[in-house]
Amino acid sequence: MATIHDIAQISGYSIGTVSRVINNRADVSEKARKKIEAVIREQGFQPNSSARTLRQSMSSEVYIVVRGIANTFLLSLLEKTQIRIGEHGESAGAGVQFIKEAEDEVAVAAKIMQDIKPKGLVFLGGNTNTFQQTFSGFTVPSVLISADAESLGFDNLSSFTTDDRDAGGCAARALVSKGHRRIGILGGYPGDAEGERSGNGPSLRIRGAVEELERGGVSFDFVRDYEPCPFSAEAGYQAAKRLLSRIPDLTAAFAISDSLAIGAMRAFRDMGLHIPRDISLVGFDGVVATRYTIPRLATIEQDVELLARRGVDDLLMRISYEGPAVHEKIPYRFVDGESIARPRT
C-alpha cells in the first residue's frame, strides 16, 4: 500500500505539499493539486481517516521545544529544522519554546498541547528519562532529534541522533592514540557519573569515552577526573578551571560539547597553558565556531542538516499518514583540528 512518502516521491512534490492536498488546503497551486491527486488515484492511496479527524481539531503549526538555552549546537539544529519545515511549505516560523536543561520538556509540551494544540511536536536536546516517565499520555506525532528514543517504545515518537556512545569513544581514542594518560572529561549532569541518565545523549558520550580509555589502559576516576557542568561557554570555562586545579598534571580533556570546549580553551589560556603544547582538547558537535578558534578545535562533527531533514520529513509524513515511529543513527565524523598533540615528556 502506498504511503504519503511514496506519493511525494512519485509526484515530485514535498510531503508538506502532498499533506495540504490531502487535507483540502487552499494554499496549493492548481498544477500541484492536479498532479498529486492523479498520483493518489493511480497508487490507490488512502489517508488515515482517524488521523485526519484528529488533525482538524489542532492548529496548523508544528511546535518545537528546545532543551538548552545556551547550547550553540541546538541553536544550529533549530535553524536547520525551521528551514526544513519551510521547505515543505509549512510555517517556517513554527512556534518555539526554549527551556533550561534542568526543566521537564514533556511537562512543557503538555502545556503547549493544552493551550495551542499543535499538529506535531519536535523536541531538540531532550532527556529520555522524562519521556519514559510522562510521555505515554501524548497522541500527537512527535520526533526527538539528538537523543535516542527507540528503547521507550512509543508509537508516536520517532528519534534521530548521532551514535553518542561510539562518538564519545572516538574522541577519547584520538587522545589516547597521541599518548595521553592523564585525561579529564567536562560537561553533563552530575548523575551522568553514576549512569543515572543512561538514555540521554551526553551520558552516552561520557560512557563511550570512559570505555575507550579503559580499553587503552588509561585509568579514569569519576570523582577526580570528571567535572559536570551545564552546556555553555561560561560553564565550560569554570569547569575547566576546577578540573585543572584538582589535577595539575592533566595533559588532555574531552569536552562533551563545543560550547564547553570553547570556554575551556579560554580557561586553560588564562591559567598559563598553551593548546596543544601543554594540554590537548577535543570537543563534540562540530559547530561553525570551531573552524575559527585559535587553534582550530578538534571535534566530533554531527551532521546537523541530515538530523534536521530526516526528523522533519518523518514527522510531516506521520502527521498526514499514520505510520510507525522511526529510529535512526545519523553518521558523524571526527574533525582532526589543531588542538591535539602528543604530551610533553
Helices and strands as residue ranges (DSSP letters): H 4-11, H 15-22, H 30-43, H 49-56, E 62-67, H 72-87, E 96-99, H 105-115, E 120-124, H 128-134, G 135-137, E 142-145, G 150-152, E 157-162, H 164-176, E 183-186, G 190-194, H 201-215, H 222-225, E 226-227, H 233-246, E 252-255, H 258-270, E 280-285, G 288-291, E 298-302, H 304-320, E 327-330, E 332-335
